[in-house]
Amino acid sequence: MTSPTTHRRRTRLAAVATGAALIAGALIAAPATAAPPRAVDPFNPDFGPNVTVYSPDMPVDEIEAELDALADQQRDAEMSSVRRAVYFLPGQYGTAENPLQFDVGYYTDVAGLGASPTDVDINGSIEVYNRCLTADNCIALVNFWRTISNLSLQVNSLGDDDCRASANFWAVSQAVSMRRVDISGANLSLMDYCTAGPQFASGGFIADSRLPFVVSGSQQQWLTRNSEVAGWSNGVWNQVFSGVVGAPDDAGFPDPPYTTLDETPLSREKPYLYVDDDGRYNVRVPEAQSGTRGVSWADGMTPGRSIPITEFFIAKPGDSVKDINNALARGQHLILTPGVYDIAQTIEVKRADTVVLGLGHATLTAVGGAVPLEVKDAAGIVIAGVTIDAGTELSPVLLRVGKAKGGKPLGAANPITLSDVYFRVGGPHIGKTTTALEVNSDNVLIDHIWVWRADHGVEGFDPTDGVNGDNQRWATNTGTNGVIVNGDNVTATGLFVEHFQKYNTLWNGENGRVVLYQNELPYDPPTQADWTQPDGTLGYPGYVVGPKVKTHRLDGAGVYVFNQNNPSIITENGFSVPETPGVQLHHVMTVNLSAGTIQHVVTGVGGQADNSNTGTPQYIVDYPTP
């Protein structure tokens, strides 16, 4: 198969190897004596071998050659352990005659190091194309785990054919974020319509960005939050806009399938690295805001606080959890550099306003049934850019926020925040957890998470056992619950939860607020008995609000069914909520993806999604009906 980069004229480039190193470290055994505080050079911090920082004085051809080689290495590396971060110091990269053009592959984080997105100006293209599984089967459905942020892009497709020159392509699906970008010069397309079909995509998330006209194309669902758009075309099932200047009107729902909120109820932008005017590295931590609209940087630097890089413990995969916890206890913040960290004891974040920032999709993998990460009841803690994997032994939970319900009350103005935090149960190896994310604290903000019990991977299941080994996957690759929320006043903007064996999302706290929810029920229950509740109810709804809850609001949500292992399986309801005026669902739907049945949309109401209406959503505009 020909790499997409061959569509471009690259005769000016020399062949350059990236020298990309595979980081594999064990974070298991702690030394007998805790290490002293680690000195950090504020002008040249050591982020390890998997972080590359470019400057404007480096020849564009050299930068592009390295990034092309990295993209080729990561193009099909879906289940690999390579993690990479690429940063651009403030300045101009590329020109009209010699643009900087590159693709972004798996586990790659691309970002500018300016205080504002306009401080890093790239003339060229930064793209993701379909992944062609065969010559005539090109899709973006598994284009996961990649990030672009904090830069300006003047789209320049010099050398591309007419189709490729028509837009900057960002054909992605889950666990992909676009934040703090300023794009001009051409359309932004969220699908790749230039390769052979079927060209499906299933994403995604944009925040704090100024965008040209956007082609949604085949995107099944998408959340755009606190941004500006010049225009937006079409949507497949569930397109949500929250606090977006230029967002389309949603009066015609479900045709087109838009859900538009004039303001975002609660937001906090993701922390980001930047270099100040003196050349020192810092981390900007945006403040939480209520009732927001548009980008945070329109009138200057994003409101918040700056933390010097010298106040961070910069961890690498060889560091012990003991040293990390000692650094956190000393009052340091934490940066996790790119790599896969094996975690056999819990990283504990206890101090208010602590920042944990992962670079390059840094991944914590549970070892020996450990809980990899716990956040205590302390205001203002931020966890961002971290992926958490279940290990081969059962963990009770992968991330726990707060103690059991009834812990220390937290103020609403400075919520604990999770940004771009991803969970995985299975995929690169067998995974087992009872619950992926458990939120017990009050006043928590969840801003874009993907909680995934893997529907495919390289775990080595016997393909003759069920459909592609799904009988083995169901019995071995176990994830009981995706997200359980027990805390009150928890807000989620961009909640993607898929394939868990009982509750994908169970919301027990009061006054919950969710803006965009996406769920696929598990593909692999072997029998109806395996997918039936103890009281005889057929299946588990994809979204459940606890029976005692009095107030809850959900805007823009879909539950999809694809019981490929046993298409005769029935799920009674896509959503289950108590029948009370304070619990409100707005613009929700169920969809059959060609196997299985969901009998009702919400608690006995709404049409049946089955093989007679495959791909056609069963919508409810409001529940309960006003």
N, C-alpha and C positions, 0 to 999 in steps of 0.2 A: 504494500500500500504506500502511496506517495505521501510524504509529510506535507501538511498545509503550507509550510514555509516555502516549498518549491514553487508556489504560485507567484512568488515575488521575484523581481530582478535583484539578484544578490551578487552580481559579477564583481562589485567593488569590494566584497568582503573576503578576508582571508579566513581560512579554516582555523578556528581557535577552540580548544577544548576547555570546558569549564573547570575541570579539576574538582568537580563537586564531590565532597566527602560524605560518606554515610556515617552518621552519628548513631552509635548504638551504645548506650550506657546503662549500667545497673545502679539504681539508686536504692540499694538495699542495706548493705552493711554500713553502720555508722562507726567512725573512728572512736577510739577510747577517750580522746580528749577533743572537745569542741575546738574547731579552728577559730583563730582570731578574726576580727572583722577584716574583710577583703578590701584593699584599696582600689579605688576606681579612678582612672584618669578622666577628668571631665571633658577633655578635648578629643580623646581617642579611647573610649571604653572598649574593653575586650568582650565582644559578643560571640566569640568563637568562630570556627571555620565555616559555619553554614550561614553566615551573614556577610553579604557583600554590600559595600557602600561605594557608590559612584559619585564622581565630581564632574562639574561642567567642563573642566579642562582635559578630560580624557577623550580621545577621539571617538566619535559616534560609531564608526565602523567596528572598533574594538568592543565597545559596550554591546552593540547589537549582535556581534558574533558570539559573545559569551552568553547573552540571554537566549539566543536561538539554540545554542547547544543545551542550555538548561531546559528549555521548553521541550526539545526533542527527547531529553532524558526523562522528563516527567510526564510526557504526553499520555502514556499508557500505564503509569506507575500508580494505579488506583489503590493497591494494597501494599505499597512499599513502605519502608521506614525512613525514607529520605525526607527531610524537612528543610526548607530554604526561605530566607528573607532577603529581599533586594531593596536597597534604599538609595534615594537620590538626594544629594546635598542641594541646597537652594541654587537656582540658576537655570539656564536655558540648555535644552538637549534637543538636537536636531534642527534642521533648517528646511525651508521650502524645497531646496534642491537636494538635500541629503537628510531625509527624515529618519528618526529613530523608530523602527517598526519591530515589534516582537509579540510573541504569544505567551500566555500564562498557563502553566501546567499544574498538575496535582501538587498540593502541599506547598504552594509558593505564595509568598506574601510580598506584594509590590507596594511601596509607599514613598512619598516625599518626606523630606526632613525639614520642611519649612514651618514657620508658625502659622501660616495661612496656606491653603491649597494653591494660591496664585504665586507663591514663592518658588515653586518648582514647575517649570513650563516645558512640556514635551511636545515637540512638533513631530507627529508621526501617528502611530497606532499601537494600542495595547489590547490584544484580542484573545478571545477563546472561541474556537470553532467546534463544530460537531466532532464527536469521536466516531470514526468509521469502523464498525465492528467487522463489516465486509464492504466490498466496493459499492454495494447498493443498499447498505443499511447504516445510515449515518444519523446519529441522534446525540442529544445533549443530556439525556436522562440521568447519566451517571457522571456528569461533569461537576464533581463535588470539590470541596476543600481547596479554595484559592481566594485571594483577597487583593483588592486594589483600593488605595486610600491616599488622601492628602496631597493631591497634585492636580495640575491643570493639563488638559490634553487638547491640543489643536489638531484635529484629525487630518492626516495627510496620507493618502493611500497611493502615493506615487509608485508606479511599477506594478500595481495590482491590475487584474482584469476588470472589466466594467462592473461585474457583479460584486466583486470584493471591494471595489472602490465606492460602492453605494452607501456604505455605513461603516462605523466601527462596531464589530461584532463582539457581543458578550453573551455567548450561548452557554448558559450555566444552569445548574439546578441547586440542590440544597447545600448548606454549609459553605456558601459563597456570599461574601459581602462586598458591596461597593459603597464606600463612605468618603465624604469630604472630597469629592472630585468635581472639577469644573470642565465640562466637555463642550467643545464648539467645533464648527467647521463641517460637520456632516451629521447625519442621523446616528442615533445609538440603536442598534438592533439586539434584542434579547433572544433572538433565534438566529441560526445560521441557515439561510435559505439558498446558499450557493452550492452546497453539496447535494449528493443524491439523498432521496427521502429515507425514512419518513420525517426527519427533522424535528422530532418531538423534544420538548424541554419541560422541565418541572422545577421551577425555582420559586422564589428567590427574594433578595432583599437589597434595597438601596436606601441610604439615609444621608442627610446633611449635604446634598449634592445639587449642583446647578447643571441642568441637562438640556440638550437640544431636543428635537422631536424624537420620540421613543417609539420604536416598532416592537410591540409585545409579541406579535406573531403567535407561535405555538405554546407560549408559556401558560401552563395550566393554572398557576396561581402566582401572585407576586405582591409584595408589600413595598410601597414607596412611602418613606416617612420624612417629614421636615425637609423638603426639597423644593426646587423650582423646575418645572418642565415647560418647554415651548409647545408641546403637544404630545398626545398619546393615541396610538391606534390599537384598537381591538383588544381582546382578551378571550381566553378560552372558557374558564369557569369562574375564577375568583380573583379579581384584581382590586386591591385595597390601597387607598390613598389617605394618608393621615397628616394633616398640617402641610399640604403640598400646594404651593402657588402654581396655578395653571392646571390643576387636576381636573379631569373631566367630571361632568355632572353625573350623578347616579340616579336621576329621577326615573330612568327607563328600566331599572333593574327588573328582571335579569337579562335584558337585552338592550345594551351590552351589560356584562356582569360586573359592573363597577360598584364599589362601596367607597364613599368619600366622606371623610370627617374633616371639617374645616380646621380643627386644631387637634393636636395630640394631647391627650389628657395628662400624661406625665412622660418626660423624656430626660435622658442624660446621654450625651454623645460619648462615644468610646474614647478612652485615653489614647494619646498618640505621642510618639517620639518627635522631638524637633531640636534644631540647633539654633541657639540665639545669635545675636549680632556679634558676640565675642567668640563664637565658635564652640561654646559649651553645649553639651547635650542635656536635655531636660525631658521630662514627661509632663504633658499638659493634661490635667484632669478636669474635664468640663463639669460644671455644676448642674444639678438637677433643676428642671424647670417645669412649670405647669402651664397648660394652655398655649402651646407654642405653634409657630407656623413659619415656614421658610428655613433658610440655612442659618447656622449659628455664627458664621463668619462674615456676614454681609456688611457689618459696620465695624469691623476690626477683629481682633483676636477673640476666639470663642471664650465666653465668660467662664471663669473657673480659676484654678490655681496651678502653678507650675512647681514641679518637684525636681530639684537638681538630680542628675544621674548618680551623683555621689551618695545619695541617700537610698540607693537600691542595692540589694544583694543580687548580683548577676549570676544566676545559676546555670550550670552546664550539666549534661546528663551524668557525669561522674560524681557529682556532689551528693552528699548524704542528706537524708531527710532531717537528721539531727542538726546538721549545720544550717539548713534552710529554716527550720523552726527556731533555732537559736537566733538567727538573724532577724526573723520576724519578732521574736520576743524582745530583742534589743531596740525595736522601733524602726527597723529598716523596712522598706518596701521590697517587692520581689519581681524580677524579670526572669522569665524562663526562656532561655535561648533555644533556637530550633533543635529538635531532636526528640527521641522517644525515651522517656524516663520510666523505669520500672519502679513502682512505689509499693513497698511492703509495710509501711506504716504511714499514718495520716499526716499530711501537711495541714497544720492548724493555723488559721488566720483569725486572730482574736482581737486585735487592736482596732479601734474606730479609725476610719479614713485610710486604712491600709489599701494599697493598690497592688494587685497581682496581674502582671501583663505578660502574656505569651507572645513570642515572636515566631513567625514562620510556622504556625500551626503546631507549636510545641504540644506534645502528647504525653499525658500521664496514664500509665497502664497499671491497673491493680495487680498485685502479686500476693498470693497466699490468702485471698479473700479479704484484703485490706479495703478500707474506705480511703480512696486516694486524697480527698480534699474535704475539709470541713470549715465552714464559716460560722463564727460565733455570733451571738446577738449583740452586734456593735454597729452603730450607724455609719454610713458612708463607705463601707468596704466595697471595693470594686474588683471583680474578677473579669478579665477580658482576654480574648484571643487564646483560650485554652481548650484543648480537646482532651476528653477523659474516656479511656477505654476500659471495659470490663476485662478481667483476666480469666484464666482457665479454672480457677476456684471461685466459688460463690461469694460475692460481696453483698452485704446487706443493702448498701447504697453506694453510688459513685461520688455524688456531691450532696452533702447535707448542709442546709442553710438554717442555722438556729437550732436550739434544743427542741425537745418535744414542746408542743403547743403550750403556751403559758410562760414562756421565757421573758427576758427583760424587754419591756416595751420600747420601741424605737420611734423617733419622730418622723413625720411624713416628709419633711423638707429635705432630708438627706438620706435617701433610701439605700440599703444594700443593693448593688447593681451587678447583673450578669450581662455582659455584652459579647456576642460572638463566642458563646460557650457551646461546644458540641460534644455529644455523647455517642458512644458506639458500643454495641454488644454483638460481638462477632465481626467477621469480615476478614481481617488478616490472620486471625486465629480464633479458636473457640472462646466465647465469652459467657459469663454467668453473673447475673445480679438480680436481686429481688426488686429493687427500685433504682432507676438511674438518678433522678433528681428529686430530692425531698426538701420542700420549703416550709419551715416551721415559723420563721420570724414574720412579724408584721412589717408592713411598709417595705416591700421588696419590689424592685423593678427588673424585669426580665426583658432584655432588648436583643432579640434575635438569637434563638437557640435552635439546634437540630438534635433531637433525641431519637436515635436510630438503633433498633434491633435489626441487624443486617438481614436483608432479604436475599443477599448473594455475597459470596466471598471466596476465599481460597483455603477454607478450613479442612478440606479433604473429605467431605461427606461422600458416601457411596451414591453415585448417580442412579443406581438401580433401585434405591430405597425411596419410594415415593416419587415425586416430581423433582428431578435434580437433587436427590438426597434430602428432600424437605422433611421426611419422617425423622431422619437423624437430626436435622437442624432443630425441629420442634422439641425433641427430647434432650438435646445436648446443648444447643446454643440458647440458653434460657434467660429470658428477661420478663419478669412478671408484670411490672408496672413501669411506665415511662416517667410520668411526672405526677407527683402528689403534692398539692398545695394545702397546707393546714393553716397558714398564717392569714391574717386579715389585711385588707388594703394592699393586696398584691396586684401589680399591673404587668401585663405582658404585651409587648409590641413585636410580633413576629414569633409565633410559637408553632414549631414544626415537630410533630411527634409521630413515630411510625412503628408498626409491626409488633407491638408488645402483646404478651400472651393473656393478659387480663385487662387491666386498665391502662389505656394509653395516657389519658389525663383524667385525674380524679381531683376535683376542686372542692375542698371542705371549708375553706376560709370565707369569711364575709367580705362583701364589697370588692370582689374581684373584678378586674377589668381586662379584657383581652381584645386586641386589635390584630386581626388575621390569625386564624388557626388552620393548620393543614394536617391531615391524618390519613394514612393508609392503614387499614386493619391488617392483621398478619396474613401473609400469603399461605401459611403452611400448617394450619390445624389439620391433623390427619382425619379426624371424624367429628361429627356433630357433638358427640359426647365430650370431646376435648374442648369444644367451644360452646359450652352451656354452663350457665351459672348454677350454683348449688340449689337455688329455689326453682330451677327449671326454666328460667328465662333463656331464650335462644341467643347466645352470643353476648359479648360485652360491647356496649356503645363506645364509639371512638372518643367521646367527650362526655364526662359525667360531672354534674354539679350535685354535691351531697344533699341528701333529703332534708337536712335541717337548715340549709342556707336560705336566707331571706332576701339578700341583695347580690346581684351579679349581672354583668353586661358583657356580651360577646358580639363583636362586629366583624362580619366577613369570615365564614368558616366552611370547610368542606371535609367530609369523611368519605373515603373511597374504599371500595371492596374489590379484591382480586384474589379469591380463594383458589389459586391455581392447583394446589395439592388435592383439593376436593371441591369441585364447583357446586356440589349439592348443598353446601353449608349455608345456613341462614343466620343472619343477625337481625334481631327484632327491631332495634332502633339505632340510628346513627348517632343521635344525641339523646341524653337523658337528663332532665332537669326537674326540680320540684315545680309544681303548679302553683305559683304565687306571683303577684304582680311585680314584685321587685326583682325577679329573675327574668332577664330579657335577652333574647337572641335576635339579631338583626342580620339579614342576608346570609342564610345558612343553606347547605345543600348536601345531598348524598349523590354518589356516582358509582355505577357499575363499570368496571374496567375489563369486563368480558368473562368473569367467573365469580359466582357467589351472588347472594341476595341480601339486601337491606330492606326490610319490610316497610319501615316508616322513617321519616326524617327525624322528628323529635317526639319522643314520648307518645307514640301511637298516632301521631299526626303527620300527614304528608304522604306522597306517593311512594310506590315500591320501586327500588332500583334493582334491575335484574337483567338477564340476557335479552329481554325483549326491547330494552331501551339503552343498550350499552353506549356509554359515552355521552348520554343525555342527562344532565343533572336534574334531580328532583329538588326544586327550590321551595323554600319558605321565606317570605319577605320579612315577617315579624312573628315571633312567638313570645308570649301569647298574642293573639291578634288584637290590635288596639280597639 
